Amino acid sequence: MKVVILAGGFGTRLSEYTKSIPKPLVSIAKEPMLIHIMRLYEKYGFKEFIIALGYKGSLIKKYFKKKKFNWNIKLVDTGLKTMTGGRIKRLKKYIGNETFLLTYGDGLSDLNLHNLIKLHKKKKKIATLTAVRPPARFGAIKINGSQVNYFKEKSKLDEGWINGGFFVFEPEIFKYIKNDKTFLEKEPMQKLSKNKQLIAFKHRGFWQCMDTLRDKKILEEKFKKK
């Protein structure tokens, strides 16, 4: 099964780094985020990668010219301003008519990929996403006038489930994507859901995206502990 990684976004909320490099090349524990993601897939036996490039994609190409891995890597320019769905559509000829895995180039997890794929095969639908609990960010308070009547540190359990990436797709997904301007997370996902073709694999373990500098620091701390 081929693994597609979306690595073309601008990463504007991490501009401290992304002014000079694309977000997937931002280092966590001395290694780019992208490599940590690829190592997770390798752990489960997946070594064939298609990386969708966009913003500063030439630097990702340069990185893989210097570094050698025991992986089959195809680096594909999918346009500077192409949206997530559009990037997938542009990769159709490389993916072929088969089931494939896909994730974003800025999220890490200790997800069991074999269990994810097992659920996808069992349910026989077009798409399976990994649902995660977002990391707690804020404390909850209730105020009456200026008096605080209730204060509670926010826990993960107070949050709903969100899309954590780590998808499994059947090739029928391409029919749901119109063009470069299509966001995967909008019309395609909404239509799949409406057509009862979208399954969620609930992952209760570790998951963390790297949207901001704060997120990067959290990931650095996790790597120090493990």
FISESE-281361 format. One line per field, with one value per residue: x, y, z of N, C-alpha, C in turn; chain; residue number from 1; residue in one letter. Coordinates in nm, 3 decimals, always signed. Example, Ala and Ser with C-alpha at 12.3 -4.5 7.8 and 13.67 -1.06 7.14 Angstrom:
BEGIN
nxx: +1.319_+1.285;
nyy: -0.569_-0.225;
nzz: +0.780_+0.708;
caxx: +1.230_+1.367;
cayy: -0.450_-0.106;
cazz: +0.780_+0.714;
cxx: +1.320_+1.290;
cyy: -0.330_+0.003;
czz: +0.780_+0.787;
c: A_A;
k: 1_2;
r: A_S;
This chain:
BEGIN
nxx: +0.084_+0.057_+0.185_+0.068_+0.182_+0.088_+0.256_+0.270_+0.173_+0.160_+0.216_+0.175_+0.122_+0.339_+0.544_+0.791_+0.972_+0.888_+0.928_+1.166_+1.192_+0.995_+0.711_+0.706_+0.978_+1.067_+1.249_+1.218_+1.350_+1.602_+1.548_+1.367_+1.013_+0.870_+1.023_+0.992_+0.721_+0.727_+0.878_+0.700_+0.518_+0.694_+0.753_+0.531_+0.563_+0.534_+0.680_+0.671_+0.646_+0.463_+0.516_+0.350_+0.434_+0.467_+0.473_+0.797_+0.899_+1.129_+1.327_+1.268_+1.315_+1.589_+1.675_+1.623_+1.799_+2.042_+2.020_+1.997_+1.760_+1.608_+1.380_+1.115_+1.074_+0.869_+0.874_+0.652_+0.560_+0.286_+0.174_+0.172_-0.041_-0.238_-0.510_-0.577_-0.739_-0.714_-0.442_-0.429_-0.581_-0.412_-0.222_-0.319_-0.238_-0.002_-0.074_-0.256_-0.506_-0.586_-0.615_-0.506_-0.287_-0.297_-0.170_-0.124_+0.157_+0.229_+0.158_+0.187_+0.175_+0.110_-0.024_-0.172_-0.126_-0.195_-0.430_-0.597_-0.618_-0.732_-0.990_-1.086_-1.093_-1.278_-1.516_-1.560_-1.585_-1.546_-1.370_-1.162_-1.099_-0.873_-0.985_-0.929_-0.871_-0.850_-0.551_-0.568_-0.629_-0.734_-0.860_-1.179_-1.429_-1.704_-1.894_-2.057_-2.177_-1.905_-1.807_-1.639_-1.786_-1.725_-1.452_-1.248_-0.981_-0.913_-0.977_-0.880_-1.102_-1.315_-1.334_-1.451_-1.434_-1.184_-1.062_-0.779_-0.614_-0.418_-0.539_-0.727_-0.787_-1.004_-0.972_-1.198_-1.225_-1.124_-1.328_-1.474_-1.340_-1.309_-1.128_-0.816_-0.885_-1.027_-1.086_-0.996_-1.112_-1.356_-1.605_-1.555_-1.526_-1.763_-1.955_-1.891_-1.952_-2.228_-2.311_-2.274_-2.018_-1.793_-1.575_-1.479_-1.185_-1.126_-0.878_-0.717_-0.473_-0.148_-0.136_-0.041_-0.043_+0.153_+0.106_+0.175_+0.438_+0.424_+0.314_+0.528_+0.717_+0.590_+0.603_+0.882_+0.934_+0.799_+0.957_+1.193_+1.119_+1.066;
nyy: -0.120_+0.219_+0.521_+0.840_+1.165_+1.482_+1.765_+2.034_+2.280_+2.628_+2.678_+2.899_+2.966_+2.890_+3.062_+3.144_+2.952_+2.868_+3.069_+3.030_+2.753_+2.463_+2.349_+2.060_+2.007_+2.114_+2.066_+1.812_+1.698_+1.687_+1.583_+1.604_+1.670_+1.536_+1.303_+1.166_+1.101_+0.934_+0.726_+0.612_+0.489_+0.312_+0.141_-0.021_-0.161_-0.021_+0.124_+0.268_+0.578_+0.871_+1.199_+1.498_+1.794_+2.154_+2.459_+2.582_+2.339_+2.258_+2.249_+2.024_+1.832_+1.869_+1.790_+1.510_+1.437_+1.462_+1.299_+0.951_+0.694_+0.377_+0.359_+0.380_+0.663_+0.908_+1.228_+1.480_+1.769_+1.958_+2.200_+2.544_+2.685_+2.497_+2.323_+2.088_+1.868_+1.897_+1.849_+1.574_+1.478_+1.543_+1.351_+1.116_+0.954_+0.847_+0.702_+0.513_+0.253_+0.167_+0.083_+0.328_+0.493_+0.795_+1.100_+1.409_+1.637_+1.728_+1.609_+1.394_+1.063_+0.775_+0.580_+0.264_+0.137_-0.099_-0.181_+0.028_-0.008_-0.259_-0.208_-0.044_-0.223_-0.406_-0.257_-0.180_+0.070_+0.387_+0.570_+0.603_+0.776_+0.891_+0.948_+1.175_+1.293_+1.633_+1.790_+1.921_+2.267_+2.495_+2.636_+2.590_+2.823_+2.958_+3.249_+3.482_+3.790_+3.952_+3.761_+3.455_+3.154_+2.896_+2.692_+2.503_+2.300_+2.235_+1.920_+1.648_+1.492_+1.661_+1.754_+1.721_+1.473_+1.501_+1.542_+1.363_+1.309_+1.059_+0.867_+0.611_+0.535_+0.442_+0.411_+0.537_+0.781_+0.982_+1.062_+1.230_+1.463_+1.775_+1.980_+2.175_+2.362_+2.238_+2.160_+1.889_+1.846_+1.968_+1.973_+1.698_+1.531_+1.592_+1.504_+1.230_+1.156_+1.210_+1.023_+0.795_+0.682_+0.720_+0.637_+0.635_+0.581_+0.543_+0.685_+0.666_+0.712_+0.871_+1.178_+1.453_+1.763_+1.997_+2.295_+2.541_+2.730_+2.663_+2.405_+2.274_+2.282_+2.120_+1.872_+1.839_+1.808_+1.567_+1.389_+1.403_+1.279_+1.024;
nzz: +0.000_-0.089_+0.058_+0.104_+0.163_+0.261_+0.196_+0.130_+0.222_+0.345_+0.613_+0.788_+1.057_+1.194_+1.148_+1.243_+1.171_+0.917_+0.734_+0.618_+0.570_+0.459_+0.649_+0.703_+0.719_+0.953_+1.245_+1.494_+1.782_+1.652_+1.400_+1.091_+1.097_+0.897_+0.854_+1.096_+1.074_+0.849_+0.952_+1.132_+0.958_+0.834_+1.044_+1.047_+0.819_+0.578_+0.304_+0.074_-0.052_-0.146_-0.184_-0.158_-0.285_-0.240_-0.125_-0.094_-0.186_-0.317_-0.127_+0.019_-0.174_-0.202_+0.051_+0.047_-0.148_-0.030_+0.199_+0.254_+0.244_+0.320_+0.156_-0.087_-0.253_-0.392_-0.511_-0.567_-0.738_-0.657_-0.698_-0.593_-0.468_-0.446_-0.299_-0.024_-0.115_-0.391_-0.424_-0.375_-0.589_-0.801_-0.773_-0.864_-1.091_-0.997_-0.775_-0.864_-0.925_-0.656_-0.302_-0.068_+0.172_+0.363_+0.499_+0.688_+0.670_+0.921_+1.161_+1.441_+1.582_+1.797_+1.675_+1.589_+1.293_+1.163_+1.291_+1.220_+0.940_+0.937_+1.040_+0.834_+0.617_+0.711_+0.730_+0.470_+0.326_+0.146_+0.267_+0.557_+0.851_+1.108_+1.423_+1.682_+2.020_+2.080_+2.207_+2.539_+2.585_+2.713_+3.023_+3.182_+3.271_+3.467_+3.484_+3.691_+3.666_+3.780_+3.930_+3.969_+3.940_+3.889_+3.819_+3.614_+3.522_+3.190_+3.048_+2.832_+2.797_+2.799_+2.550_+2.209_+1.944_+1.690_+1.348_+1.293_+1.083_+0.916_+0.719_+0.541_+0.211_-0.057_-0.417_-0.522_-0.401_-0.561_-0.729_-0.574_-0.560_-0.702_-0.822_-0.819_-0.626_-0.433_-0.098_+0.091_+0.337_+0.327_+0.097_-0.015_+0.222_+0.357_+0.173_+0.156_+0.415_+0.420_+0.233_+0.372_+0.364_+0.508_+0.764_+1.110_+1.288_+1.616_+1.801_+2.099_+2.204_+2.194_+2.020_+1.828_+1.671_+1.473_+1.472_+1.576_+1.746_+2.012_+1.997_+1.877_+2.081_+2.271_+2.141_+2.131_+2.403_+2.452_+2.307_+2.453_+2.687_+2.599;
caxx: +0.000_+0.135_+0.158_+0.074_+0.198_+0.064_+0.366_+0.281_+0.112_+0.246_+0.255_+0.187_+0.116_+0.471_+0.628_+0.928_+1.052_+0.843_+0.974_+1.284_+1.179_+0.857_+0.680_+0.748_+1.123_+1.097_+1.304_+1.177_+1.458_+1.710_+1.509_+1.246_+0.880_+0.838_+1.093_+0.925_+0.596_+0.763_+0.925_+0.582_+0.468_+0.795_+0.737_+0.424_+0.596_+0.507_+0.804_+0.652_+0.591_+0.444_+0.509_+0.291_+0.509_+0.411_+0.556_+0.938_+0.918_+1.267_+1.410_+1.241_+1.389_+1.731_+1.696_+1.628_+1.919_+2.153_+1.998_+1.952_+1.676_+1.571_+1.240_+1.087_+1.013_+0.839_+0.846_+0.570_+0.514_+0.141_+0.129_+0.196_-0.165_-0.335_-0.566_-0.549_-0.806_-0.651_-0.310_-0.456_-0.627_-0.294_-0.138_-0.396_-0.162_+0.105_-0.137_-0.316_-0.641_-0.571_-0.630_-0.383_-0.284_-0.266_-0.174_-0.068_+0.299_+0.255_+0.095_+0.252_+0.091_+0.158_-0.133_-0.146_-0.174_-0.257_-0.567_-0.669_-0.644_-0.823_-1.125_-1.122_-1.128_-1.398_-1.634_-1.579_-1.629_-1.445_-1.270_-1.153_-1.008_-0.839_-1.044_-0.847_-0.910_-0.750_-0.484_-0.634_-0.561_-0.787_-0.939_-1.318_-1.482_-1.839_-1.891_-2.183_-2.128_-1.759_-1.774_-1.617_-1.858_-1.679_-1.326_-1.201_-0.876_-0.970_-0.917_-0.907_-1.235_-1.414_-1.332_-1.508_-1.337_-1.148_-0.990_-0.636_-0.538_-0.396_-0.654_-0.718_-0.880_-1.022_-0.954_-1.322_-1.213_-1.094_-1.456_-1.528_-1.255_-1.330_-1.010_-0.711_-0.942_-1.105_-1.032_-1.036_-1.190_-1.488_-1.703_-1.537_-1.556_-1.905_-2.030_-1.865_-2.029_-2.370_-2.334_-2.239_-1.896_-1.680_-1.563_-1.380_-1.111_-1.101_-0.745_-0.714_-0.334_-0.081_-0.150_-0.008_-0.009_+0.251_+0.054_+0.237_+0.564_+0.386_+0.301_+0.664_+0.780_+0.526_+0.661_+1.022_+0.928_+0.759_+1.073_+1.290_+1.069_+1.066;
cayy: +0.000_+0.343_+0.622_+0.977_+1.266_+1.618_+1.845_+2.153_+2.400_+2.742_+2.672_+3.038_+2.982_+2.855_+3.145_+3.155_+2.856_+2.846_+3.175_+2.981_+2.611_+2.415_+2.295_+1.920_+1.999_+2.167_+1.954_+1.770_+1.609_+1.685_+1.518_+1.668_+1.614_+1.446_+1.175_+1.098_+1.046_+0.822_+0.616_+0.544_+0.399_+0.206_+0.048_-0.115_-0.228_+0.061_+0.193_+0.335_+0.708_+0.977_+1.323_+1.607_+1.918_+2.283_+2.567_+2.548_+2.197_+2.233_+2.219_+1.882_+1.756_+1.885_+1.709_+1.369_+1.413_+1.451_+1.187_+0.827_+0.607_+0.251_+0.376_+0.420_+0.796_+0.987_+1.366_+1.534_+1.908_+1.961_+2.339_+2.628_+2.725_+2.387_+2.284_+1.949_+1.775_+1.914_+1.781_+1.430_+1.456_+1.552_+1.232_+0.998_+0.865_+0.780_+0.613_+0.401_+0.211_+0.080_+0.142_+0.396_+0.561_+0.937_+1.184_+1.544_+1.643_+1.803_+1.546_+1.271_+0.979_+0.637_+0.503_+0.131_+0.143_-0.227_-0.178_+0.125_-0.072_-0.370_-0.150_+0.002_-0.340_-0.468_-0.174_-0.174_+0.203_+0.456_+0.642_+0.591_+0.876_+0.866_+1.049_+1.191_+1.398_+1.740_+1.817_+2.027_+2.397_+2.604_+2.606_+2.632_+2.900_+3.013_+3.379_+3.551_+3.927_+3.941_+3.652_+3.324_+3.052_+2.760_+2.687_+2.365_+2.284_+2.160_+1.789_+1.595_+1.430_+1.766_+1.789_+1.623_+1.409_+1.580_+1.471_+1.360_+1.265_+0.914_+0.816_+0.502_+0.569_+0.363_+0.501_+0.612_+0.915_+1.080_+1.111_+1.329_+1.583_+1.846_+2.044_+2.227_+2.448_+2.155_+2.121_+1.752_+1.850_+2.030_+1.897_+1.552_+1.466_+1.611_+1.415_+1.092_+1.139_+1.208_+0.897_+0.684_+0.621_+0.767_+0.567_+0.693_+0.492_+0.624_+0.663_+0.729_+0.727_+0.998_+1.249_+1.595_+1.830_+2.103_+2.417_+2.661_+2.713_+2.593_+2.263_+2.222_+2.264_+2.003_+1.754_+1.827_+1.754_+1.426_+1.311_+1.399_+1.182_+0.888;
cazz: +0.000_-0.096_+0.161_+0.053_+0.268_+0.212_+0.251_+0.044_+0.280_+0.379_+0.755_+0.833_+1.203_+1.249_+1.061_+1.298_+1.095_+0.779_+0.643_+0.547_+0.530_+0.467_+0.782_+0.726_+0.745_+1.087_+1.324_+1.629_+1.830_+1.551_+1.275_+1.040_+1.126_+0.787_+0.874_+1.209_+1.020_+0.762_+1.038_+1.186_+0.852_+0.814_+1.157_+1.012_+0.694_+0.460_+0.264_-0.054_-0.020_-0.246_-0.106_-0.235_-0.256_-0.278_-0.071_-0.071_-0.215_-0.363_-0.009_+0.053_-0.276_-0.167_+0.171_+0.010_-0.231_+0.066_+0.292_+0.189_+0.327_+0.256_+0.119_-0.224_-0.235_-0.512_-0.473_-0.675_-0.725_-0.675_-0.709_-0.476_-0.401_-0.454_-0.169_+0.015_-0.206_-0.522_-0.422_-0.386_-0.727_-0.888_-0.753_-0.909_-1.180_-0.919_-0.678_-0.937_-0.887_-0.538_-0.168_-0.027_+0.302_+0.348_+0.618_+0.677_+0.704_+1.045_+1.277_+1.489_+1.667_+1.821_+1.616_+1.534_+1.154_+1.126_+1.343_+1.136_+0.811_+0.966_+1.050_+0.700_+0.535_+0.769_+0.703_+0.324_+0.282_+0.064_+0.347_+0.703_+0.911_+1.248_+1.511_+1.804_+2.114_+2.072_+2.335_+2.617_+2.570_+2.794_+3.142_+3.168_+3.385_+3.455_+3.552_+3.721_+3.686_+3.776_+4.022_+3.908_+4.016_+3.854_+3.744_+3.596_+3.422_+3.077_+3.023_+2.699_+2.795_+2.776_+2.408_+2.117_+1.855_+1.571_+1.242_+1.323_+0.965_+0.908_+0.646_+0.443_+0.103_-0.178_-0.531_-0.550_-0.343_-0.667_-0.785_-0.482_-0.565_-0.829_-0.882_-0.729_-0.521_-0.338_+0.033_+0.127_+0.461_+0.306_+0.016_-0.021_+0.350_+0.386_+0.083_+0.200_+0.539_+0.380_+0.160_+0.464_+0.310_+0.591_+0.893_+1.203_+1.377_+1.736_+1.859_+2.232_+2.247_+2.168_+1.892_+1.842_+1.545_+1.493_+1.409_+1.633_+1.820_+2.135_+1.961_+1.852_+2.212_+2.332_+2.075_+2.177_+2.540_+2.443_+2.260_+2.562_+2.784_+2.541;
cxx: +0.088_+0.090_+0.175_+0.087_+0.183_+0.165_+0.383_+0.229_+0.213_+0.291_+0.268_+0.187_+0.245_+0.577_+0.771_+1.024_+1.018_+0.872_+1.089_+1.276_+1.032_+0.834_+0.724_+0.899_+1.163_+1.137_+1.237_+1.283_+1.558_+1.676_+1.380_+1.118_+0.843_+0.899_+1.031_+0.796_+0.626_+0.811_+0.808_+0.528_+0.565_+0.781_+0.632_+0.442_+0.569_+0.629_+0.793_+0.576_+0.576_+0.426_+0.464_+0.356_+0.435_+0.507_+0.697_+0.969_+1.060_+1.359_+1.389_+1.315_+1.538_+1.766_+1.712_+1.742_+2.039_+2.141_+1.945_+1.875_+1.642_+1.422_+1.230_+1.009_+0.993_+0.799_+0.775_+0.527_+0.365_+0.086_+0.145_+0.068_-0.274_-0.382_-0.547_-0.614_-0.744_-0.516_-0.328_-0.495_-0.508_-0.205_-0.201_-0.313_-0.049_+0.048_-0.194_-0.453_-0.636_-0.594_-0.498_-0.400_-0.247_-0.264_-0.114_+0.078_+0.330_+0.189_+0.163_+0.161_+0.160_+0.050_-0.087_-0.210_-0.241_-0.403_-0.656_-0.711_-0.744_-0.969_-1.174_-1.169_-1.259_-1.524_-1.663_-1.637_-1.516_-1.334_-1.279_-1.057_-0.978_-0.894_-0.963_-0.911_-0.807_-0.682_-0.551_-0.557_-0.607_-0.859_-1.080_-1.363_-1.626_-1.841_-2.032_-2.147_-1.978_-1.711_-1.755_-1.683_-1.802_-1.547_-1.282_-1.093_-0.931_-0.900_-0.954_-1.050_-1.346_-1.428_-1.400_-1.396_-1.308_-1.074_-0.840_-0.551_-0.529_-0.519_-0.621_-0.825_-0.886_-1.009_-1.080_-1.318_-1.192_-1.221_-1.515_-1.450_-1.265_-1.200_-0.912_-0.767_-1.019_-1.026_-1.083_-1.137_-1.328_-1.579_-1.679_-1.576_-1.704_-1.992_-2.014_-1.948_-2.178_-2.406_-2.301_-2.116_-1.771_-1.685_-1.458_-1.317_-1.072_-0.966_-0.735_-0.572_-0.278_-0.110_-0.119_+0.024_+0.091_+0.206_+0.133_+0.369_+0.539_+0.377_+0.438_+0.733_+0.723_+0.586_+0.805_+1.026_+0.893_+0.878_+1.181_+1.251_+1.074_+1.195;
cyy: +0.126_+0.440_+0.761_+1.072_+1.405_+1.711_+1.977_+2.282_+2.508_+2.743_+2.808_+3.057_+2.941_+2.935_+3.167_+3.064_+2.856_+2.962_+3.122_+2.834_+2.568_+2.344_+2.149_+1.904_+2.058_+2.050_+1.936_+1.670_+1.581_+1.613_+1.582_+1.592_+1.507_+1.307_+1.097_+1.031_+0.922_+0.701_+0.540_+0.444_+0.282_+0.098_-0.059_-0.176_-0.149_+0.145_+0.265_+0.465_+0.798_+1.105_+1.437_+1.739_+2.042_+2.391_+2.517_+2.398_+2.162_+2.197_+2.075_+1.792_+1.754_+1.794_+1.561_+1.336_+1.389_+1.326_+1.065_+0.740_+0.481_+0.251_+0.409_+0.552_+0.866_+1.127_+1.435_+1.678_+1.912_+2.104_+2.416_+2.656_+2.618_+2.349_+2.133_+1.846_+1.777_+1.844_+1.630_+1.396_+1.454_+1.428_+1.103_+0.901_+0.791_+0.677_+0.490_+0.364_+0.116_+0.158_+0.210_+0.464_+0.707_+1.006_+1.320_+1.542_+1.716_+1.741_+1.414_+1.194_+0.845_+0.538_+0.364_+0.125_+0.013_-0.233_-0.084_+0.059_-0.187_-0.321_-0.108_-0.115_-0.405_-0.391_-0.156_-0.040_+0.270_+0.517_+0.611_+0.698_+0.834_+0.981_+1.053_+1.296_+1.509_+1.760_+1.935_+2.158_+2.502_+2.553_+2.658_+2.708_+2.942_+3.139_+3.432_+3.694_+3.925_+3.828_+3.520_+3.218_+2.912_+2.772_+2.543_+2.361_+2.193_+2.024_+1.744_+1.543_+1.533_+1.799_+1.681_+1.557_+1.502_+1.491_+1.478_+1.316_+1.113_+0.842_+0.686_+0.535_+0.460_+0.459_+0.580_+0.754_+1.020_+1.139_+1.223_+1.461_+1.650_+1.893_+2.093_+2.305_+2.369_+2.125_+1.981_+1.755_+1.914_+1.938_+1.745_+1.480_+1.476_+1.517_+1.269_+1.060_+1.124_+1.075_+0.772_+0.606_+0.661_+0.703_+0.638_+0.582_+0.576_+0.587_+0.740_+0.751_+0.865_+1.050_+1.395_+1.653_+1.942_+2.228_+2.540_+2.626_+2.636_+2.443_+2.199_+2.192_+2.142_+1.875_+1.731_+1.763_+1.604_+1.339_+1.300_+1.290_+1.039_+0.865;
czz: +0.000_+0.013_+0.099_+0.172_+0.206_+0.277_+0.176_+0.100_+0.318_+0.525_+0.819_+0.985_+1.273_+1.172_+1.113_+1.221_+0.947_+0.684_+0.559_+0.504_+0.534_+0.601_+0.802_+0.751_+0.880_+1.176_+1.460_+1.671_+1.718_+1.420_+1.224_+1.075_+1.023_+0.808_+0.990_+1.160_+0.935_+0.842_+1.101_+1.083_+0.829_+0.922_+1.127_+0.873_+0.566_+0.424_+0.130_-0.032_-0.143_-0.167_-0.196_-0.194_-0.304_-0.234_-0.035_-0.091_-0.258_-0.247_+0.038_-0.046_-0.241_-0.047_+0.133_-0.086_-0.140_+0.151_+0.219_+0.288_+0.248_+0.221_-0.029_-0.216_-0.369_-0.466_-0.590_-0.646_-0.753_-0.675_-0.579_-0.397_-0.406_-0.313_-0.145_-0.079_-0.344_-0.531_-0.441_-0.531_-0.823_-0.878_-0.807_-0.994_-1.108_-0.822_-0.748_-0.881_-0.767_-0.408_-0.131_+0.109_+0.279_+0.483_+0.587_+0.721_+0.832_+1.168_+1.313_+1.584_+1.695_+1.774_+1.567_+1.394_+1.110_+1.172_+1.262_+1.004_+0.826_+0.971_+0.911_+0.612_+0.581_+0.728_+0.554_+0.275_+0.203_+0.149_+0.496_+0.752_+1.053_+1.331_+1.641_+1.895_+2.103_+2.207_+2.406_+2.607_+2.671_+2.917_+3.123_+3.293_+3.357_+3.540_+3.572_+3.757_+3.672_+3.868_+3.947_+3.996_+3.995_+3.778_+3.734_+3.489_+3.314_+3.065_+2.883_+2.688_+2.774_+2.628_+2.325_+2.038_+1.738_+1.470_+1.270_+1.203_+0.964_+0.849_+0.573_+0.339_-0.003_-0.296_-0.570_-0.494_-0.452_-0.729_-0.700_-0.485_-0.701_-0.892_-0.776_-0.610_-0.414_-0.211_+0.063_+0.242_+0.444_+0.224_+0.014_+0.109_+0.385_+0.301_+0.124_+0.324_+0.508_+0.312_+0.242_+0.415_+0.390_+0.728_+0.979_+1.287_+1.498_+1.797_+1.990_+2.284_+2.213_+2.027_+1.917_+1.705_+1.577_+1.417_+1.449_+1.703_+1.950_+2.110_+1.940_+1.985_+2.284_+2.274_+2.119_+2.316_+2.538_+2.402_+2.369_+2.662_+2.731_+2.463;
c: A_A_A_A_A_A_A_A_A_A_A_A_A_A_A_A_A_A_A_A_A_A_A_A_A_A_A_A_A_A_A_A_A_A_A_A_A_A_A_A_A_A_A_A_A_A_A_A_A_A_A_A_A_A_A_A_A_A_A_A_A_A_A_A_A_A_A_A_A_A_A_A_A_A_A_A_A_A_A_A_A_A_A_A_A_A_A_A_A_A_A_A_A_A_A_A_A_A_A_A_A_A_A_A_A_A_A_A_A_A_A_A_A_A_A_A_A_A_A_A_A_A_A_A_A_A_A_A_A_A_A_A_A_A_A_A_A_A_A_A_A_A_A_A_A_A_A_A_A_A_A_A_A_A_A_A_A_A_A_A_A_A_A_A_A_A_A_A_A_A_A_A_A_A_A_A_A_A_A_A_A_A_A_A_A_A_A_A_A_A_A_A_A_A_A_A_A_A_A_A_A_A_A_A_A_A_A_A_A_A_A_A_A_A_A_A_A_A_A_A_A_A_A_A_A_A;
k: 1_2_3_4_5_6_7_8_9_10_11_12_13_14_15_16_17_18_19_20_21_22_23_24_25_26_27_28_29_30_31_32_33_34_35_36_37_38_39_40_41_42_43_44_45_46_47_48_49_50_51_52_53_54_55_56_57_58_59_60_61_62_63_64_65_66_67_68_69_70_71_72_73_74_75_76_77_78_79_80_81_82_83_84_85_86_87_88_89_90_91_92_93_94_95_96_97_98_99_100_101_102_103_104_105_106_107_108_109_110_111_112_113_114_115_116_117_118_119_120_121_122_123_124_125_126_127_128_129_130_131_132_133_134_135_136_137_138_139_140_141_142_143_144_145_146_147_148_149_150_151_152_153_154_155_156_157_158_159_160_161_162_163_164_165_166_167_168_169_170_171_172_173_174_175_176_177_178_179_180_181_182_183_184_185_186_187_188_189_190_191_192_193_194_195_196_197_198_199_200_201_202_203_204_205_206_207_208_209_210_211_212_213_214_215_216_217_218_219_220_221_222_223_224_225_226;
r: M_K_V_V_I_L_A_G_G_F_G_T_R_L_S_E_Y_T_K_S_I_P_K_P_L_V_S_I_A_K_E_P_M_L_I_H_I_M_R_L_Y_E_K_Y_G_F_K_E_F_I_I_A_L_G_Y_K_G_S_L_I_K_K_Y_F_K_K_K_K_F_N_W_N_I_K_L_V_D_T_G_L_K_T_M_T_G_G_R_I_K_R_L_K_K_Y_I_G_N_E_T_F_L_L_T_Y_G_D_G_L_S_D_L_N_L_H_N_L_I_K_L_H_K_K_K_K_K_I_A_T_L_T_A_V_R_P_P_A_R_F_G_A_I_K_I_N_G_S_Q_V_N_Y_F_K_E_K_S_K_L_D_E_G_W_I_N_G_G_F_F_V_F_E_P_E_I_F_K_Y_I_K_N_D_K_T_F_L_E_K_E_P_M_Q_K_L_S_K_N_K_Q_L_I_A_F_K_H_R_G_F_W_Q_C_M_D_T_L_R_D_K_K_I_L_E_E_K_F_K_K_K;
